[in-house]
Structures are given as structure tokens and as C-alpha cells.
Amino acid sequence: MAIRIAGWQKLSLIDYPGKMAAVIFLAGCNMRCHYCHNYHILDTRANCLDFAMVLAELKKRTAWLDAVVVSGGEPTVSPTLLPILRQLRSLGLLIKLDTNGTRPEIVRTVVEAGLVDYVALDIKAPASKYRDIAGLPIDKVLMTAAYLRSQKRIPYLFRTTVSPRLTVGDLQNMGQTIIAGAPCWQIQQCRTVGAYSDAEIRQMAESLKKYALYIVVTGV
Ligand code: SF4
């Protein structure tokens, strides 16, 4: 059966650190974040674009691209993730996986099979607020974070979208209990009603510098 995806973006300068990347989106997600901007692809029925066609388009562009980002939805819940990654590998581009971390065994599998070169893991809230913000508990996410810390094959970053339901105290709590010692923590502006101002996001990020080697602010 033909593999289908929800969509793709021909070029992004912000989704793979320092690289020119295309982004492909797989539909389906097991979380329900209150600020989700991809809600139209949370249902797998949104997978309606022929992946073979997208692969052929990517092949034409390999001279201008460094990388492909596989995003969602949540790619690790897709039964077609592995075949998609294998076919992308044949292009010779770097591959980054964006994940909410709820399927640690899939993240481990694709890293150890050499199918991805970078992982961005969403850390959405402190443990006490995970269900409120994302609709699921934090446990599996922590397992994914622990796995990424334990391996030496590929670089990774942690990423937090600053929901207005998070306080400065929550971010400090996350810094102390989850992020501490990480190579990179991406602090991302949240586009939703009641969001913090860009200046507030920058100020918060400043106060988080002690928790990761690099703090990167995006979306401001
Ligand atoms: S994990 Fe991502 S795709 Fe899934 S609901 Fe949350 S923001 Fe949306």
C-alpha cells in the first residue's frame, strides 16, 4: 500500500539547527496540547499526500538541501515512520526527528538503526502540569530524555513551547528536575490566546541559562 503523509514544506531555515531543510509532516498524535497549531493533522485521515511523489521532489532538491526534518503530529505513532526514514536515508541528507517523547522505544530504535542524525524532544511542562498542558503524563517523555542523554551517537535538544499556563516557577522547576545539564534547551514562543509577550519570553530564557549549555529562543 502506498505510504501517505500529511504534507511537506520545501524549505525551512529554522527547523534543523544551522541547516537548510525540508520538513515532512506525518498525521496522527497521541497528545492534545491546548496550543497545538497542527490540530488539523492530529487525525491520521489527514495522511493523504503520496510520499513517493514527495520523495521524488526531494530527490530533485538534494543539491540545495542539507537535511530533512520528520515532524508531525507525532511521527513515532505512525506505522510508516521506519519505511519513510529508510527511504529518506537513500537521499543522503541529514535527518532530524521531532518528537513528543511518548514512544521511547521507537526513538531508541531509529537512533540505533542509524536512521536519524538529530532529535528534538518536546518537554512540555513540569510533571505536575503535563496532563493539563498535553493530555498525557510525563513518564514516557522522561524515559526518552534519559535515553537521549545516555547515548553518544547523535546530538539532541530539548524544546519547550511556553504555554501561558506555565509560570516562571514551572520553567525553573523543569530546568532543575528535567533539563539540568542538557546541551541545548530551545525556548519557543507560543502563539495562543494569553501568550507571554516576546520580551517576557526573552527575560524568562535569560533566567534559565544555568540549566543548559545553550539556551535558544525561537518564535519571538
Ligand atoms: S504533541 Fe505536537 S502535534 Fe501533538 S498535540 Fe501537542 S503540539 Fe500538537
Residues whose N, C-alpha, C, O or C-beta is under 5 A from the ligand:
A	BS01	SF4	C29 M31 R32 C33 C36 N38 G72 G73 E74 N100
